[in-house]
């Protein structure tokens, strides 16, 4: 069958999810740069039947899709002129008849049948993402075994500087810490969005993509290794360190990220009994890993626990020290793949919850990641006047405009910019506030404008609710930051998934909320989440607020501990072997607990 010609051209205002790849520059994988408006078109030959998305990737443009190319997210819109397949049903769900008539298609669904010209349409550039890189927070000082050791006279002199890197591979973000091995001090840190995001925004999407064949697994490995190497290079450059002086590395991540780092097909994680291919800790040479470091150096991957509970959870346990606590304690990492650990009666139990990416801003009408322009805190009622500064450092400096002063709600914006959307911590505040004021019912239903007026009277708060195309919607900020009934359902599912994990672990451990003395919130979302909002939504146990402590990037902290201490590395191995993995879907009462968790209960717990 003769091949056909496909021409790809970026339009003015490059798509924020499109970057260009320069191949052949390094054995470790491609490097990426932004596709700029006005660049010459890229013309390639492809086989008939190839999807436009595959063709775009072949052209060297890493065009991201949040769902892994299955048509669910609707974010890979391109303008097509030429011979392509007819729109599929899934495209009609994401594109209006007018958009399809104008030539817009989903790149992952449209197939090339003849010569085609493709234009990546103009979309507002994405704001820089705010990524948590701080490791041990004050709540953790001394908890995991960290010790300050004085410099001792008489130490053998270090002839050459030696450095190590602690690598945290998150589903959404990558963080690399460069550590001076002679002093234990962090000398640089660099972070970025995980380049695998172009293949899917959650682990299930990436597993689906990996199932396409060995070349797909290779694409995923190349993406993450390339991304990590860029961060190693950046950190080394900032610190003035040669990468040949990097002799050690530790790597943590959930089991899917762990497998893809090694180039292992993660498909077994996607089907019962959901077992990882490799559970134990692994040691590689720098050369074997493909990392930018001394080729004879050592790379240590912390062990996995089971299912999707991976080395990142082992690292959180290590950093928090809950494996050594006599009291009942919980550690919760509220990410896309949320992990929960409980320590009770000398045992460690752990599970993962398919919370999905809603709290990362995906699948939410005005959702966005935590970057400049994101609403990160929302205050209602009297709190709107006195609420503390959010991560943006702005004391409710932005209020929606109107003919009546809005004292019912205000919010802070990252970077003190104009509000462009709302990120996870802001979504949690908003949902919690709407629940406590009855605008969203315990079943997750948003009141209609008429019902809101009956409940609240003709007030600024009730006037924010309007009828949208998909039902009621709440106007957070004019002109376009809204929260819809569909958004409320997405968050309801995410909250229910996490709450189900909490309830089942407590049930198996034989403890109640009143028995839990400490709750550690790990990860970027958990660190910026208001504990009161988390408690209202059921994301944490119903305990007094002073028992809930954000601990920063616990996974990164644990990776650093294993990097600096052989004893900590051995302890990580022990944690991996002794922690019992609970597969939630196999629990006899899973469906019952999940359905109960779909109903919000506003917890009013006395503090103090």
BELKAMO-V331842 format. One record per backbone hydrogen bond with DSSP energy under -1.0 kcal/mol. NH is the residue of the N-H (numbers start at 1). CO is the residue of the C=O. If there is no record, write none. Layout:
NH:CO + NH:CO
This chain:
4:46 + 6:44 + 7:116 + 8:42 + 9:118 + 11:120 + 18:15 + 20:33 + 21:60 + 22:31 + 29:26 + 31:22 + 33:20 + 35:18 + 39:36 + 42:8 + 44:6 + 46:4 + 49:112 + 50:47 + 52:110 + 53:107 + 55:51 + 56:52 + 57:53 + 58:54 + 59:55 + 60:57 + 61:56 + 62:19 + 63:61 + 64:17 + 65:198 + 78:105 + 79:119 + 80:103 + 81:117 + 83:115 + 85:111 + 91:88 + 92:88 + 95:91 + 100:96 + 101:97 + 102:98 + 103:100 + 104:99 + 105:78 + 107:76 + 109:106 + 110:106 + 112:50 + 113:83 + 114:83 + 116:5 + 117:81 + 118:7 + 119:79 + 120:9 + 130:370 + 140:137 + 141:138 + 143:140 + 155:152 + 163:245 + 164:179 + 165:248 + 166:177 + 167:250 + 168:175 + 169:252 + 170:173 + 174:192 + 175:168 + 176:190 + 177:166 + 178:188 + 179:164 + 180:185 + 181:162 + 184:180 + 187:178 + 188:178 + 190:176 + 192:174 + 194:172 + 197:194 + 198:195 + 199:196 + 200:197 + 201:66 + 206:202 + 207:203 + 208:204 + 209:205 + 210:206 + 211:207 + 212:209 + 213:210 + 217:213 + 218:214 + 219:215 + 220:216 + 221:217 + 222:218 + 223:219 + 224:220 + 225:221 + 226:222 + 227:223 + 228:224 + 229:225 + 230:226 + 231:227 + 232:228 + 233:229 + 234:230 + 235:231 + 236:232 + 237:233 + 238:234 + 239:235 + 241:236 + 245:242 + 246:243 + 247:163 + 248:163 + 249:298 + 250:165 + 251:300 + 252:167 + 258:254 + 259:255 + 260:256 + 261:257 + 262:258 + 264:259 + 269:266 + 270:267 + 274:271 + 282:301 + 284:299 + 286:297 + 287:295 + 289:285 + 290:286 + 293:291 + 294:246 + 297:294 + 298:247 + 299:284 + 300:249 + 301:282 + 302:251 + 304:279 + 305:309 + 306:309 + 309:306 + 311:253 + 312:253 + 314:310 + 315:311 + 316:312 + 317:313 + 318:314 + 319:315 + 320:316 + 321:317 + 324:321 + 329:343 + 330:518 + 331:341 + 332:520 + 333:339 + 334:522 + 335:333 + 338:353 + 339:333 + 340:351 + 341:331 + 342:349 + 343:329 + 344:347 + 347:344 + 349:342 + 350:580 + 351:340 + 353:338 + 355:353 + 356:336 + 360:357 + 361:358 + 362:357 + 364:361 + 367:364 + 368:422 + 371:369 + 373:414 + 374:371 + 375:421 + 376:412 + 379:410 + 381:408 + 383:380 + 384:381 + 385:382 + 387:383 + 393:390 + 396:394 + 398:411 + 407:405 + 410:379 + 411:398 + 412:377 + 414:374 + 416:413 + 420:373 + 421:373 + 422:366 + 423:375 + 427:423 + 428:424 + 429:425 + 430:426 + 431:427 + 432:428 + 433:429 + 434:430 + 435:431 + 436:432 + 437:433 + 438:435 + 439:434 + 440:434 + 441:445 + 444:441 + 447:439 + 452:448 + 453:449 + 454:450 + 455:451 + 456:452 + 457:453 + 459:457 + 463:459 + 464:461 + 465:462 + 466:473 + 468:471 + 471:468 + 473:466 + 474:483 + 475:464 + 476:481 + 477:481 + 481:477 + 483:474 + 485:472 + 488:484 + 489:485 + 490:486 + 491:487 + 492:488 + 493:489 + 494:490 + 495:491 + 496:492 + 497:493 + 498:494 + 499:495 + 500:496 + 501:497 + 502:498 + 503:499 + 504:500 + 505:501 + 506:502 + 507:503 + 508:504 + 509:505 + 510:506 + 511:506 + 515:512 + 516:513 + 517:328 + 519:547 + 520:330 + 521:549 + 522:332 + 523:552 + 527:523 + 528:524 + 529:525 + 534:530 + 535:531 + 536:532 + 537:533 + 539:534 + 543:541 + 547:544 + 548:545 + 549:519 + 551:521 + 553:134 + 554:552 + 557:553 + 558:554 + 559:555 + 560:556 + 561:557 + 562:558 + 563:559 + 564:560 + 565:561 + 569:565 + 570:566 + 571:567 + 572:568 + 573:569 + 574:570 + 575:571 + 576:572 + 577:573 + 578:574 + 579:575 + 580:348 + 582:350 + 586:583 + 587:584 + 590:587 + 593:589 + 594:590 + 595:591 + 596:592 + 597:593 + 598:594 + 599:596 + 600:442
